[in-house]
Amino acid sequence: MKNRIKTFSALLKLEFREHKGSFFKTPIIIGIVLVVMALLSYFTTDRFVLDVSGGDNLQLAIGSLQHIGDDKLNFALDVFMLITGSLYHFILFVVVFFFLLGSLYDDRKDGSILFYKSLPVSDTQTVLSKLITATVVAPACFVFGLMISHLMMFVVISLILLLNGLNPFSLLWLNVSFIENWGAFIIGCLVQSLWALPLYGWLMFASSVAKRRPFLLAVFAPLMAGFVWYWYNALVNLNLFKFGFFQTIGLLFAKATTPFSTGLGHKDFEKMDFDPTAQTSGEVIYSMLNGLMQIELLYGLLFAAVTVTLAVYIRRYRNTI
C-alpha cells in the first residue's frame, strides 16, 4: 500500500514538473497583467472625464472614497474578487482542457509511453494521476496564484491611496473579506472539478483513442451528434426532451467553466438572469453547494467513470499512434 502511494505521488510530481509553466506560472502572469492594467489605468484615466466624479480629475475621484460607507466598499471589493475569481476559473478550465486533450495522445506521439510501460506503474495509476492532476493539482496552483494576484493588486492600490493622502488600512484592508472570497474560490474549484468530470473523462477518452488530432474527436464529434439529434427531432416532430440538447450542453459548459453558476437550473439558464456580482460571497458559496444537489451531477459522474475506464482500457492495448 505504501509503495502504491509513493508511486502515485511520484506520478503527480512528474506531471506537475512537466506542466509547471501552465499550472503555476499562468495564474501569476495573469496577476501581473492585472496589476499592470491597474497602473496604466491610474496614469491614463486622468486624461478622460470620469462619470463617477462628475467630471473631476482622478485625484478628486479617489479622495471621494473616504466618504463612501464601509458596506459599499466591502461590496465593491467582493465584486472585484468574484470577477477575478471567475476569470481564473475560466482560464483554469482552458488550461486543463488542453492538458487532458494531449495527456494520453502525446505519450504515444513522442514514444514516452514506452518509458511508462517499462516502469512498475499500471495504466490505471497513470490515467488517474493525470485526472487528479487536472482536478486537484492544477486548481491548487491557481488558488495560490489568485491569492498572490489579489495581494499584489491590493498593495498597488494601497500605494495609490497613499500617494493621494488616504489611509489604505481603513479604506482597503479592513474592508476586504479574504477568507470568504478565497474560500468561495477554493470551493468553486472543487465544484468546478466535479461538474467538469464528464468533460474531463471525455477528453481523456478522446486523447487515448484518437490516432491524430484528438481535438477533432473531442469537440466536433459531440457537435455532429448534437446536430443529427436536433434535426432528427425536428424532422419527425418528436419532443423527447423538454430541455434541448444544445441548452443542456450550454448549461454543463457554464457550470464547468464558471462554478459560481452551479446553482443554476434549466429555467435560470433560459432566462439568463443570473448575476454573481449581485450576491455576497456567502451567497455565492451557498449557490455552488446547492448546485451539488442536482441529479445532473450524478449522471455526469457516471459518464466520467465510464469514459475514464475506457481510457485506461485503450491505453493498455495501444502503445503507438
Phi and psi in degrees as a GROMACS rama.xvg file:
@    title "Ramachandran Plot"
@    xaxis  label "Phi"
@    yaxis  label "Psi"
@TYPE xy
-64.3386  -37.9454  LYS-2
-64.2774  -38.0127  ASN-3
-65.7685  -40.876  ARG-4
-64.6236  -42.5484  ILE-5
-63.8155  -41.1315  LYS-6
-63.9567  -43.2479  THR-7
-67.1623  -41.1634  PHE-8
-64.5096  -35.1971  SER-9
-65.4243  -37.8439  ALA-10
-65.5323  -39.3458  LEU-11
-64.6103  -42.0907  LEU-12
-62.9473  -38.719  LYS-13
-63.7826  -44.0159  LEU-14
-63.9212  -39.4028  GLU-15
-65.9853  -41.6914  PHE-16
-66.921  -36.9026  ARG-17
-71.8106  -26.9029  GLU-18
-122.659  30.5169  HIS-19
-62.206  -36.1438  LYS-20
-62.0939  -46.8827  GLY-21
-76.5193  -32.7944  SER-22
-81.985  -41.5401  PHE-23
-101.751  -43.1234  PHE-24
-77.0607  -32.4799  LYS-25
-57.9674  -51.2334  THR-26
-63.5972  -32.4558  PRO-27
-67.0414  -42.6997  ILE-28
-62.2528  -39.841  ILE-29
-60.1712  -43.3313  ILE-30
-62.4528  -40.9351  GLY-31
-63.5342  -40.3366  ILE-32
-62.7038  -41.66  VAL-33
-63.6413  -40.1797  LEU-34
-65.1641  -43.1596  VAL-35
-62.8399  -40.8523  VAL-36
-63.9116  -37.7827  MET-37
-64.4487  -42.2119  ALA-38
-66.657  -42.0227  LEU-39
-63.3558  -41.1847  LEU-40
-65.1445  -34.3367  SER-41
-67.7639  -41.3864  TYR-42
-83.3876  -12.5266  PHE-43
-113.751  -21.0852  THR-44
-65.8138  -27.2122  THR-45
-62.6137  -16.4207  ASP-46
-81.3345  -10.9855  ARG-47
-113.635  162.811  PHE-48
-80.1891  129.754  VAL-49
-100.607  121.915  LEU-50
-66.5268  -32.9056  ASP-51
-68.5162  -20.4516  VAL-52
-115.352  13.8435  SER-53
67.8843  26.8299  GLY-54
94.8834  -0.468644  GLY-55
-73.8674  172.033  ASP-56
-77.7149  176.761  ASN-57
-65.9675  -36.3667  LEU-58
-62.6523  -41.0129  GLN-59
-67.8397  -35.5522  LEU-60
-64.6344  -43.1494  ALA-61
-66.5518  -39.7116  ILE-62
-62.6553  -27.1364  GLY-63
-71.4705  -10.8663  SER-64
-63.1875  -30.6587  LEU-65
-70.9396  -11.9528  GLN-66
-96.6652  -2.11203  HIS-67
-87.2501  141.758  ILE-68
-67.0107  156.332  GLY-69
-63.7344  -32.7327  ASP-70
-65.903  -38.4152  ASP-71
-70.7676  -39.0643  LYS-72
-63.6994  -42.202  LEU-73
-62.6565  -41.2405  ASN-74
-65.6524  -42.1596  PHE-75
-63.2454  -40.268  ALA-76
-68.3056  -37.2887  LEU-77
-61.9342  -42.5691  ASP-78
-61.9808  -44.4389  VAL-79
-60.6325  -44.9882  PHE-80
-70.6515  -33.6651  MET-81
-70.3924  -38.2836  LEU-82
-65.5544  -46.6236  ILE-83
-64.7632  -35.0624  THR-84
-63.0936  -40.9681  GLY-85
-62.7212  -40.1373  SER-86
-61.44  -44.1901  LEU-87
-66.145  -37.1981  TYR-88
-62.4563  -42.9863  HIS-89
-66.2599  -45.0003  PHE-90
-66.0295  -35.8109  ILE-91
-59.5009  -43.5918  LEU-92
-62.0788  -42.3695  PHE-93
-63.4552  -43.9379  VAL-94
-62.05  -46.6173  VAL-95
-67.2894  -35.5071  VAL-96
-55.9561  -52.1609  PHE-97
-75.1962  -27.1626  PHE-98
-63.8071  -47.8198  PHE-99
-72.5062  -31.6238  LEU-100
-61.9771  -33.4392  LEU-101
-105.849  6.19435  GLY-102
-61.6119  -45.3235  SER-103
-102.254  -22.7806  LEU-104
-73.3182  -43.7319  TYR-105
-64.0767  -33.5592  ASP-106
-61.7749  -38.7435  ASP-107
-76.8086  -32.3356  ARG-108
-68.0822  -44.5413  LYS-109
-93.8197  0.629163  ASP-110
81.1702  4.06084  GLY-111
-69.7609  -13.0284  SER-112
-62.3869  -30.3365  ILE-113
-65.8453  -32.6692  LEU-114
-66.7048  -43.5228  PHE-115
-64.1525  -37.4538  TYR-116
-65.9579  -26.9362  LYS-117
-79.0578  -12.8854  SER-118
-90.132  157.397  LEU-119
-76.9632  57.1582  PRO-120
-127.837  130.337  VAL-121
-80.3431  160.073  SER-122
-65.5095  -31.8586  ASP-123
-63.7319  -43.7082  THR-124
-63.1542  -41.2384  GLN-125
-63.6061  -47.5539  THR-126
-65.9906  -43.9261  VAL-127
-66.9476  -32.6642  LEU-128
-64.0922  -36.8939  SER-129
-70.3501  -37.0331  LYS-130
-68.6287  -42.1832  LEU-131
-66.2653  -35.5318  ILE-132
-60.6796  -39.9207  THR-133
-73.274  -33.8472  ALA-134
-97.5844  -17.4888  THR-135
-124.632  -54.4558  VAL-136
-65.9206  -51.1358  VAL-137
-60.9268  -46.8601  ALA-138
-60.8116  -36.7493  PRO-139
-62.1738  -40.1178  ALA-140
-64.3946  -39.638  CYS-141
-71.1164  -32.2713  PHE-142
-61.8481  -47.4201  VAL-143
-61.7701  -42.4021  PHE-144
-65.3612  -38.7474  GLY-145
-65.6435  -40.7391  LEU-146
-61.2993  -45.4901  MET-147
-63.1671  -41.5791  ILE-148
-62.9751  -44.7184  SER-149
-62.2213  -42.4901  HIS-150
-64.845  -41.8672  LEU-151
-61.6883  -43.0046  MET-152
-63.9198  -43.1635  MET-153
-70.4024  -31.3492  PHE-154
-65.1462  -42.4984  VAL-155
-64.4486  -42.9711  VAL-156
-63.5213  -37.5091  ILE-157
-62.1109  -41.6181  SER-158
-64.2008  -38.2946  LEU-159
-65.295  -41.1293  ILE-160
-64.9158  -40.4601  LEU-161
-63.1231  -40.1837  LEU-162
-63.9722  -22.8493  LEU-163
-103.548  16.9956  ASN-164
74.2383  23.9654  GLY-165
-110.498  159.6  LEU-166
-93.1428  106.807  ASN-167
-68.0399  -25.4126  PRO-168
-66.3614  -44.9684  PHE-169
-80.0053  -33.8374  SER-170
-82.8665  -34.4413  LEU-171
-111.501  -65.1912  LEU-172
-65.5814  -33.3861  TRP-173
-74.9333  -15.3628  LEU-174
-104.865  2.82165  ASN-175
-93.6352  126.208  VAL-176
-96.3306  79.5614  SER-177
-62.2446  -47.9618  PHE-178
-63.1139  -45.1698  ILE-179
-66.3472  -46.0313  GLU-180
-72.8179  -42.8801  ASN-181
-68.1113  -34.8738  TRP-182
-64.0293  -39.0809  GLY-183
-62.7131  -38.4068  ALA-184
-69.119  -40.9828  PHE-185
-63.6324  -47.2441  ILE-186
-62.6727  -36.9173  ILE-187
-61.7655  -37.2594  GLY-188
-64.5913  -41.3175  CYS-189
-65.6141  -44.7213  LEU-190
-65.8007  -40.1524  VAL-191
-60.6873  -42.4483  GLN-192
-62.3671  -39.5376  SER-193
-67.2485  -45.8048  LEU-194
-69.9396  -28.8452  TRP-195
-86.9683  -6.2228  ALA-196
-55.4097  -43.0622  LEU-197
-61.2573  -37.8398  PRO-198
-67.9329  -41.4847  LEU-199
-63.5988  -43.0694  TYR-200
-62.3284  -40.7474  GLY-201
-64.5967  -39.6746  TRP-202
-63.4962  -40.1705  LEU-203
-67.8078  -38.0455  MET-204
-62.9344  -46.1011  PHE-205
-62.79  -38.1811  ALA-206
-67.3685  -30.9697  SER-207
-82.8592  -30.7599  SER-208
-97.1385  -23.6037  VAL-209
-70.2568  132.682  ALA-210
-84.3527  -25.5472  LYS-211
-160.627  149.838  ARG-212
50.0228  69.6593  ARG-213
-61.744  -21.1257  PRO-214
-60.9462  -38.6323  PHE-215
-63.5055  -43.2927  LEU-216
-68.2025  -41.073  LEU-217
-70.3768  -32.7701  ALA-218
-105.754  -51.7818  VAL-219
-78.359  -26.9054  PHE-220
-63.723  -47.5731  ALA-221
-64.1123  -35.2503  PRO-222
-64.9762  -43.096  LEU-223
-64.1475  -42.325  MET-224
-61.9399  -38.5532  ALA-225
-65.5497  -42.1587  GLY-226
-64.2326  -42.7767  PHE-227
-62.317  -44.8017  VAL-228
-65.4012  -39.3878  TRP-229
-63.5039  -48.9486  TYR-230
-72.7792  -28.168  TRP-231
-63.534  -46.4124  TYR-232
-64.9936  -35.931  ASN-233
-68.8363  -39.4056  ALA-234
-73.6284  -41.7124  LEU-235
-92.3491  2.08464  VAL-236
58.1156  45.1637  ASN-237
-101.578  145.847  LEU-238
-127.974  68.6077  ASN-239
-70.7161  -29.3673  LEU-240
-126.643  130.202  PHE-241
-66.3446  -34.6318  LYS-242
-100.272  123.907  PHE-243
-65.7743  160.618  GLY-244
-61.3497  -48.3684  PHE-245
-69.832  -31.7419  PHE-246
-66.9828  -37.9467  GLN-247
-64.4883  -46.0511  THR-248
-62.7217  -41.2034  ILE-249
-63.4874  -40.549  GLY-250
-65.4554  -42.6934  LEU-251
-63.1204  -41.7274  LEU-252
-65.3747  -39.5199  PHE-253
-63.3295  -40.9582  ALA-254
-71.4773  -32.0257  LYS-255
-76.3633  -31.8256  ALA-256
-92.8783  -32.3427  THR-257
-130.301  90.4573  THR-258
-63.7679  -15.3244  PRO-259
-63.7911  -13.9105  PHE-260
-102.662  11.9076  SER-261
-70.7211  -11.9158  THR-262
-82.1279  -2.57646  GLY-263
-70.9234  145.045  LEU-264
-113.159  -174.123  GLY-265
-62.0703  -42.5938  HIS-266
-65.854  -39.3416  LYS-267
-63.7478  -38.5323  ASP-268
-68.1271  -36.4774  PHE-269
-67.8696  -37.0801  GLU-270
-78.713  -29.2756  LYS-271
55.733  42.0364  MET-272
-105.967  17.183  ASP-273
-82.5912  127.501  PHE-274
-130.899  99.4365  ASP-275
-64.2021  -24.277  PRO-276
-76.6486  -10.7651  THR-277
-89.5223  3.02643  ALA-278
-115.987  155.086  GLN-279
-78.0807  166.64  THR-280
-62.2969  -35.1774  SER-281
-64.5013  -39.7741  GLY-282
-67.5519  -34.7475  GLU-283
-65.3182  -42.7733  VAL-284
-61.2578  -44.5423  ILE-285
-61.599  -40.3897  TYR-286
-63.6339  -41.5104  SER-287
-66.1875  -45.1048  MET-288
-66.1809  -34.5417  LEU-289
-65.8522  -30.7453  ASN-290
-66.1954  -21.2644  GLY-291
-72.227  -11.991  LEU-292
-86.8622  -1.04897  MET-293
-80.99  142.082  GLN-294
-67.2349  -24.9794  ILE-295
-61.55  -29.4401  GLU-296
-64.4498  -40.0231  LEU-297
-64.4335  -42.3158  LEU-298
-61.2307  -39.6153  TYR-299
-65.2251  -39.8638  GLY-300
-65.1465  -38.8749  LEU-301
-64.889  -42.3366  LEU-302
-63.1587  -40.7555  PHE-303
-62.8182  -41.2302  ALA-304
-61.2284  -40.3344  ALA-305
-67.2741  -46.8881  VAL-306
-68.4559  -37.3442  THR-307
-67.4619  -39.5706  VAL-308
-61.99  -41.7345  THR-309
-64.1103  -38.6758  LEU-310
-62.8358  -40.5708  ALA-311
-64.1625  -44.5067  VAL-312
-63.785  -44.2343  TYR-313
-67.2857  -39.9996  ILE-314
-62.9688  -31.9422  ARG-315
-64.2792  -29.0594  ARG-316
-115.947  3.39204  TYR-317
-126.104  115.453  ARG-318
-110.167  -10.5969  ASN-319
-134.586  168.107  THR-320
